[in-house]
Every structure is written in structure tokens, then in C-alpha cells.
Amino acid sequence: MTEADPFAALADANRRRLMEALRDGPKTVNELASRLPVSRPAVSQHLKALLDARLVSVRAEGTRRWYSIGGPGLTRLNLWLDQFWQA
């Protein structure tokens, strides 16, 4: 399975908002859904796209799933962007 392109995942404004919300620390889907003008199922779909791009990680704790920032996709973005600051 090939990983999704992190740049394509971040092309959606709602996904960027989710990343910004997760910047403050891990959150559940319900916590994230309360910050966006979209339904909880839509938030779950956006989170799946971020997971597929390996921009976020998830851990289960009982019936809750906690999402947090981090993963190889974020490193990939950073490495690509760094080339412009080093020029």
C-alpha cells in the first residue's frame, strides 16, 4: 500500500483546521468536531485522510480514540519545505 500524499491531504481547509486544533495536544473526534462547522462523520473522514497521509496518529483508550499530530508524513512535508529555507 502506498501512503497518501501529505500535500494533497492538507489541500482541504478542514484538514488544516484539524491539524491546527491538534497542535495543542491529543483530542478525540468529538472534541475536534466541536471546533468545525462539519458533522462528526465528516470529521472522521478528514481524520482518515490525515492518517492515510501519516500526518496524525491515533491511539485507542477504551471506547475513545485519541488523535495527535506526528508521523512520517509531517517529516516528509518538513524536509521538502526546508529546501527553500536553505537556498
CNS distance restraints for C-alpha pairs under 8 A (distance, minus, plus):
assign (resid   3 and name CA) (resid  52 and name CA) 6.11 0.50 0.50
assign (resid   3 and name CA) (resid  53 and name CA) 5.77 0.50 0.50
assign (resid   3 and name CA) (resid  54 and name CA) 7.42 0.50 0.50
assign (resid   4 and name CA) (resid   8 and name CA) 7.72 0.50 0.50
assign (resid   4 and name CA) (resid   9 and name CA) 7.45 0.50 0.50
assign (resid   4 and name CA) (resid  49 and name CA) 7.80 0.50 0.50
assign (resid   4 and name CA) (resid  52 and name CA) 5.55 0.50 0.50
assign (resid   4 and name CA) (resid  53 and name CA) 4.39 0.50 0.50
assign (resid   4 and name CA) (resid  54 and name CA) 7.72 0.50 0.50
assign (resid   5 and name CA) (resid   9 and name CA) 6.37 0.50 0.50
assign (resid   5 and name CA) (resid  53 and name CA) 5.65 0.50 0.50
assign (resid   5 and name CA) (resid  73 and name CA) 7.85 0.50 0.50
assign (resid   6 and name CA) (resid  10 and name CA) 6.25 0.50 0.50
assign (resid   6 and name CA) (resid  50 and name CA) 7.53 0.50 0.50
assign (resid   6 and name CA) (resid  53 and name CA) 4.90 0.50 0.50
assign (resid   6 and name CA) (resid  54 and name CA) 7.33 0.50 0.50
assign (resid   6 and name CA) (resid  55 and name CA) 6.83 0.50 0.50
assign (resid   6 and name CA) (resid  73 and name CA) 5.72 0.50 0.50
assign (resid   6 and name CA) (resid  74 and name CA) 7.40 0.50 0.50
assign (resid   6 and name CA) (resid  76 and name CA) 7.85 0.50 0.50
assign (resid   6 and name CA) (resid  77 and name CA) 6.95 0.50 0.50
assign (resid   7 and name CA) (resid  11 and name CA) 6.32 0.50 0.50
assign (resid   7 and name CA) (resid  77 and name CA) 7.33 0.50 0.50
assign (resid   8 and name CA) (resid  12 and name CA) 7.79 0.50 0.50
assign (resid   9 and name CA) (resid  15 and name CA) 7.14 0.50 0.50
assign (resid   9 and name CA) (resid  49 and name CA) 6.12 0.50 0.50
assign (resid   9 and name CA) (resid  50 and name CA) 6.07 0.50 0.50
assign (resid   9 and name CA) (resid  53 and name CA) 6.51 0.50 0.50
assign (resid  10 and name CA) (resid  15 and name CA) 5.87 0.50 0.50
assign (resid  10 and name CA) (resid  16 and name CA) 5.69 0.50 0.50
assign (resid  10 and name CA) (resid  50 and name CA) 7.89 0.50 0.50
assign (resid  11 and name CA) (resid  15 and name CA) 7.70 0.50 0.50
assign (resid  11 and name CA) (resid  16 and name CA) 7.70 0.50 0.50
assign (resid  12 and name CA) (resid  16 and name CA) 6.56 0.50 0.50
assign (resid  13 and name CA) (resid  17 and name CA) 6.24 0.50 0.50
assign (resid  14 and name CA) (resid  18 and name CA) 6.24 0.50 0.50
assign (resid  14 and name CA) (resid  36 and name CA) 7.40 0.50 0.50
assign (resid  14 and name CA) (resid  46 and name CA) 7.48 0.50 0.50
assign (resid  15 and name CA) (resid  19 and name CA) 6.27 0.50 0.50
assign (resid  15 and name CA) (resid  46 and name CA) 5.98 0.50 0.50
assign (resid  15 and name CA) (resid  47 and name CA) 7.42 0.50 0.50
assign (resid  15 and name CA) (resid  50 and name CA) 7.28 0.50 0.50
assign (resid  16 and name CA) (resid  20 and name CA) 6.24 0.50 0.50
assign (resid  17 and name CA) (resid  21 and name CA) 6.16 0.50 0.50
assign (resid  17 and name CA) (resid  36 and name CA) 7.78 0.50 0.50
assign (resid  18 and name CA) (resid  22 and name CA) 6.17 0.50 0.50
assign (resid  18 and name CA) (resid  32 and name CA) 6.85 0.50 0.50
assign (resid  18 and name CA) (resid  47 and name CA) 7.90 0.50 0.50
assign (resid  19 and name CA) (resid  23 and name CA) 6.25 0.50 0.50
assign (resid  19 and name CA) (resid  69 and name CA) 6.90 0.50 0.50
assign (resid  20 and name CA) (resid  24 and name CA) 7.66 0.50 0.50
assign (resid  21 and name CA) (resid  25 and name CA) 7.85 0.50 0.50
assign (resid  21 and name CA) (resid  32 and name CA) 7.09 0.50 0.50
assign (resid  21 and name CA) (resid  35 and name CA) 7.92 0.50 0.50
assign (resid  22 and name CA) (resid  26 and name CA) 5.90 0.50 0.50
assign (resid  22 and name CA) (resid  27 and name CA) 6.59 0.50 0.50
assign (resid  22 and name CA) (resid  67 and name CA) 7.47 0.50 0.50
assign (resid  22 and name CA) (resid  68 and name CA) 5.79 0.50 0.50
assign (resid  22 and name CA) (resid  69 and name CA) 6.01 0.50 0.50
assign (resid  23 and name CA) (resid  68 and name CA) 7.85 0.50 0.50
assign (resid  23 and name CA) (resid  69 and name CA) 6.65 0.50 0.50
assign (resid  25 and name CA) (resid  68 and name CA) 6.33 0.50 0.50
assign (resid  25 and name CA) (resid  69 and name CA) 7.72 0.50 0.50
assign (resid  26 and name CA) (resid  66 and name CA) 5.86 0.50 0.50
assign (resid  26 and name CA) (resid  67 and name CA) 5.28 0.50 0.50
assign (resid  26 and name CA) (resid  68 and name CA) 4.46 0.50 0.50
assign (resid  26 and name CA) (resid  69 and name CA) 7.55 0.50 0.50
assign (resid  27 and name CA) (resid  31 and name CA) 5.99 0.50 0.50
assign (resid  27 and name CA) (resid  32 and name CA) 6.53 0.50 0.50
assign (resid  27 and name CA) (resid  66 and name CA) 5.31 0.50 0.50
assign (resid  27 and name CA) (resid  67 and name CA) 5.43 0.50 0.50
assign (resid  27 and name CA) (resid  68 and name CA) 6.75 0.50 0.50
assign (resid  28 and name CA) (resid  32 and name CA) 6.29 0.50 0.50
assign (resid  28 and name CA) (resid  64 and name CA) 6.76 0.50 0.50
assign (resid  28 and name CA) (resid  65 and name CA) 5.82 0.50 0.50
assign (resid  28 and name CA) (resid  66 and name CA) 4.78 0.50 0.50
assign (resid  28 and name CA) (resid  67 and name CA) 6.14 0.50 0.50
assign (resid  29 and name CA) (resid  33 and name CA) 5.93 0.50 0.50
assign (resid  29 and name CA) (resid  40 and name CA) 7.08 0.50 0.50
assign (resid  29 and name CA) (resid  43 and name CA) 6.98 0.50 0.50
assign (resid  29 and name CA) (resid  44 and name CA) 6.77 0.50 0.50
assign (resid  29 and name CA) (resid  65 and name CA) 7.26 0.50 0.50
assign (resid  29 and name CA) (resid  66 and name CA) 7.50 0.50 0.50
assign (resid  29 and name CA) (resid  67 and name CA) 7.67 0.50 0.50
assign (resid  30 and name CA) (resid  34 and name CA) 6.29 0.50 0.50
assign (resid  30 and name CA) (resid  40 and name CA) 6.87 0.50 0.50
assign (resid  31 and name CA) (resid  35 and name CA) 7.08 0.50 0.50
assign (resid  32 and name CA) (resid  36 and name CA) 6.96 0.50 0.50
assign (resid  32 and name CA) (resid  43 and name CA) 7.41 0.50 0.50
assign (resid  33 and name CA) (resid  37 and name CA) 7.70 0.50 0.50
assign (resid  33 and name CA) (resid  38 and name CA) 6.99 0.50 0.50
assign (resid  33 and name CA) (resid  39 and name CA) 6.72 0.50 0.50
assign (resid  33 and name CA) (resid  40 and name CA) 5.38 0.50 0.50
assign (resid  33 and name CA) (resid  43 and name CA) 6.04 0.50 0.50
assign (resid  38 and name CA) (resid  42 and name CA) 6.17 0.50 0.50
assign (resid  38 and name CA) (resid  43 and name CA) 6.81 0.50 0.50
assign (resid  39 and name CA) (resid  43 and name CA) 6.36 0.50 0.50
assign (resid  40 and name CA) (resid  44 and name CA) 6.32 0.50 0.50
assign (resid  41 and name CA) (resid  45 and name CA) 6.34 0.50 0.50
assign (resid  42 and name CA) (resid  46 and name CA) 6.24 0.50 0.50
assign (resid  43 and name CA) (resid  47 and name CA) 6.10 0.50 0.50
assign (resid  44 and name CA) (resid  48 and name CA) 6.19 0.50 0.50
assign (resid  45 and name CA) (resid  49 and name CA) 6.48 0.50 0.50
assign (resid  46 and name CA) (resid  50 and name CA) 6.42 0.50 0.50
assign (resid  47 and name CA) (resid  51 and name CA) 6.05 0.50 0.50
assign (resid  47 and name CA) (resid  56 and name CA) 7.92 0.50 0.50
assign (resid  48 and name CA) (resid  52 and name CA) 6.02 0.50 0.50
assign (resid  49 and name CA) (resid  53 and name CA) 6.25 0.50 0.50
assign (resid  50 and name CA) (resid  54 and name CA) 6.13 0.50 0.50
assign (resid  50 and name CA) (resid  55 and name CA) 5.35 0.50 0.50
assign (resid  50 and name CA) (resid  56 and name CA) 5.90 0.50 0.50
assign (resid  51 and name CA) (resid  55 and name CA) 5.95 0.50 0.50
assign (resid  51 and name CA) (resid  56 and name CA) 5.30 0.50 0.50
assign (resid  51 and name CA) (resid  57 and name CA) 6.27 0.50 0.50
assign (resid  51 and name CA) (resid  58 and name CA) 7.97 0.50 0.50
assign (resid  53 and name CA) (resid  73 and name CA) 5.76 0.50 0.50
assign (resid  54 and name CA) (resid  70 and name CA) 7.53 0.50 0.50
assign (resid  54 and name CA) (resid  71 and name CA) 5.28 0.50 0.50
assign (resid  54 and name CA) (resid  72 and name CA) 5.82 0.50 0.50
assign (resid  54 and name CA) (resid  73 and name CA) 4.63 0.50 0.50
assign (resid  54 and name CA) (resid  74 and name CA) 7.16 0.50 0.50
assign (resid  55 and name CA) (resid  69 and name CA) 6.33 0.50 0.50
assign (resid  55 and name CA) (resid  70 and name CA) 5.55 0.50 0.50
assign (resid  55 and name CA) (resid  71 and name CA) 5.24 0.50 0.50
assign (resid  55 and name CA) (resid  72 and name CA) 6.84 0.50 0.50
assign (resid  55 and name CA) (resid  73 and name CA) 4.82 0.50 0.50
assign (resid  55 and name CA) (resid  74 and name CA) 5.15 0.50 0.50
assign (resid  56 and name CA) (resid  67 and name CA) 6.62 0.50 0.50
assign (resid  56 and name CA) (resid  68 and name CA) 5.49 0.50 0.50
assign (resid  56 and name CA) (resid  69 and name CA) 4.44 0.50 0.50
assign (resid  56 and name CA) (resid  70 and name CA) 5.00 0.50 0.50
assign (resid  56 and name CA) (resid  71 and name CA) 5.97 0.50 0.50
assign (resid  57 and name CA) (resid  67 and name CA) 5.70 0.50 0.50
assign (resid  57 and name CA) (resid  68 and name CA) 5.46 0.50 0.50
assign (resid  57 and name CA) (resid  69 and name CA) 6.35 0.50 0.50
assign (resid  57 and name CA) (resid  70 and name CA) 6.31 0.50 0.50
assign (resid  57 and name CA) (resid  71 and name CA) 6.73 0.50 0.50
assign (resid  58 and name CA) (resid  65 and name CA) 6.34 0.50 0.50
assign (resid  58 and name CA) (resid  66 and name CA) 5.43 0.50 0.50
assign (resid  58 and name CA) (resid  67 and name CA) 4.47 0.50 0.50
assign (resid  58 and name CA) (resid  68 and name CA) 6.40 0.50 0.50
assign (resid  59 and name CA) (resid  65 and name CA) 5.58 0.50 0.50
assign (resid  59 and name CA) (resid  66 and name CA) 5.30 0.50 0.50
assign (resid  59 and name CA) (resid  67 and name CA) 6.73 0.50 0.50
assign (resid  60 and name CA) (resid  64 and name CA) 5.83 0.50 0.50
assign (resid  60 and name CA) (resid  65 and name CA) 4.46 0.50 0.50
assign (resid  60 and name CA) (resid  66 and name CA) 6.30 0.50 0.50
assign (resid  61 and name CA) (resid  65 and name CA) 6.11 0.50 0.50
assign (resid  61 and name CA) (resid  66 and name CA) 7.36 0.50 0.50
assign (resid  70 and name CA) (resid  74 and name CA) 6.16 0.50 0.50
assign (resid  71 and name CA) (resid  75 and name CA) 6.76 0.50 0.50
assign (resid  72 and name CA) (resid  76 and name CA) 6.11 0.50 0.50
assign (resid  73 and name CA) (resid  77 and name CA) 6.32 0.50 0.50
assign (resid  74 and name CA) (resid  78 and name CA) 6.18 0.50 0.50
assign (resid  75 and name CA) (resid  79 and name CA) 6.09 0.50 0.50
assign (resid  76 and name CA) (resid  80 and name CA) 6.28 0.50 0.50
assign (resid  77 and name CA) (resid  81 and name CA) 6.17 0.50 0.50
assign (resid  78 and name CA) (resid  82 and name CA) 5.93 0.50 0.50
assign (resid  79 and name CA) (resid  83 and name CA) 6.84 0.50 0.50
assign (resid  80 and name CA) (resid  84 and name CA) 7.90 0.50 0.50
assign (resid  81 and name CA) (resid  85 and name CA) 7.29 0.50 0.50
assign (resid  82 and name CA) (resid  86 and name CA) 6.38 0.50 0.50
assign (resid  83 and name CA) (resid  87 and name CA) 6.47 0.50 0.50
